[in-house]
Amino acid sequence: MATLSQANSARAEHADDLGKIGAHAIGVEKGESFGRQGWVVVVYVEPGTVHDLPAALTTEHEGKAVDVPVVVKDSEPFEAQ
């Protein structure tokens, strides 16, 4: 179970790598909305595309590795008007 701080750290540390493999947006949300405890990193990808995204992102907290769950959601990329 990840804390908000841990999930935000994991998102920040891995954002560039997630973008390179297809994420167009990355957020942090309470896990209960996704059937998980604590906080999760939510990775938004374009519908109908296949991506090799990890099930969790690892970050360090107080000298120990913490795995923060990843939830993948289909979503159209934002287009400027």
Kinemage of the C-alpha trace (Angstrom):
@kinemage 1
@onewidth
@group {chain A} dominant
@subgroup {mainchain}
@vectorlist {calphas} color= white
{ca met a 1} P 0.000 0.000 0.000
{ca ala a 2} L 1.567 3.266 -1.136
{ca thr a 3} L 1.122 6.669 0.441
{ca leu a 4} L 0.311 9.804 -1.548
{ca ser a 5} L 3.899 10.994 -1.204
{ca gln a 6} L 5.295 7.669 -2.431
{ca ala a 7} L 2.920 7.590 -5.414
{ca asn a 8} L 3.832 11.155 -6.377
{ca ser a 9} L 7.537 10.319 -6.116
{ca ala a 10} L 7.106 7.237 -8.309
{ca arg a 11} L 5.137 9.245 -10.893
{ca ala a 12} L 7.781 11.966 -11.021
{ca glu a 13} L 10.700 9.519 -11.214
{ca his a 14} L 9.189 7.393 -13.996
{ca ala a 15} L 7.190 9.936 -16.045
{ca asp a 16} L 9.716 10.236 -18.881
{ca asp a 17} L 10.027 6.464 -19.267
{ca leu a 18} L 6.243 6.006 -19.225
{ca gly a 19} L 5.866 8.699 -21.885
{ca lys a 20} L 8.347 6.890 -24.106
{ca ile a 21} L 6.251 3.721 -24.005
{ca gly a 22} L 2.902 5.332 -24.761
{ca ala a 23} L 1.514 7.252 -21.795
{ca his a 24} L 0.052 10.625 -22.752
{ca ala a 25} L -0.951 11.547 -19.189
{ca ile a 26} L 0.058 10.275 -15.750
{ca gly a 27} L -1.740 10.958 -12.493
{ca val a 28} L -1.990 9.832 -8.896
{ca glu a 29} L -5.326 8.767 -7.429
{ca lys a 30} L -6.732 6.936 -4.423
{ca gly a 31} L -6.553 3.227 -5.102
{ca glu a 32} L -10.023 2.434 -3.771
{ca ser a 33} L -11.559 3.630 -7.057
{ca phe a 34} L -9.612 0.818 -8.739
{ca gly a 35} L -10.054 -1.892 -6.096
{ca arg a 36} L -6.668 -1.179 -4.492
{ca gln a 37} L -5.580 0.121 -1.112
{ca gly a 38} L -3.511 3.275 -0.679
{ca trp a 39} L -2.573 5.373 -3.693
{ca val a 40} L -1.836 4.336 -7.293
{ca val a 41} L -0.225 5.852 -10.366
{ca val a 42} L -2.782 6.081 -13.181
{ca val a 43} L -1.325 5.917 -16.685
{ca tyr a 44} L -3.550 7.118 -19.532
{ca val a 45} L -3.013 5.615 -22.982
{ca glu a 46} L -4.758 6.046 -26.298
{ca pro a 47} L -7.609 3.515 -26.751
{ca gly a 48} L -6.869 0.584 -29.023
{ca thr a 49} L -3.105 0.719 -28.600
{ca val a 50} L -0.930 -1.943 -27.005
{ca his a 51} L 1.736 -0.910 -24.503
{ca asp a 52} L 4.145 -2.833 -22.318
{ca leu a 53} L 3.496 -0.901 -19.110
{ca pro a 54} L 4.707 -2.134 -15.708
{ca ala a 55} L 2.288 -3.356 -13.025
{ca ala a 56} L 4.122 -1.223 -10.445
{ca leu a 57} L 6.696 1.554 -10.218
{ca thr a 58} L 9.481 1.344 -7.656
{ca thr a 59} L 10.561 4.336 -5.609
{ca glu a 60} L 12.637 4.713 -2.461
{ca his a 61} L 11.151 5.823 0.835
{ca glu a 62} L 13.298 6.084 3.970
{ca gly a 63} L 15.953 3.930 2.329
{ca lys a 64} L 13.591 1.120 1.356
{ca ala a 65} L 12.145 0.237 -2.038
{ca val a 66} L 8.382 0.721 -2.337
{ca asp a 67} L 6.321 -0.639 -5.222
{ca val a 68} L 3.494 1.683 -6.224
{ca pro a 69} L 0.725 -0.028 -8.240
{ca val a 70} L 0.055 1.170 -11.792
{ca val a 71} L -3.453 1.352 -13.244
{ca val a 72} L -3.782 1.756 -17.016
{ca lys a 73} L -6.784 3.664 -18.376
{ca asp a 74} L -7.800 4.249 -21.993
{ca ser a 75} L -8.271 7.918 -22.787
{ca glu a 76} L -8.054 10.083 -25.855
{ca pro a 77} L -5.093 12.482 -25.776
{ca phe a 78} L -5.897 16.112 -25.089
{ca glu a 79} L -6.086 18.254 -28.197
{ca ala a 80} L -5.660 22.016 -27.948
{ca gln a 81} L -8.617 23.976 -29.277
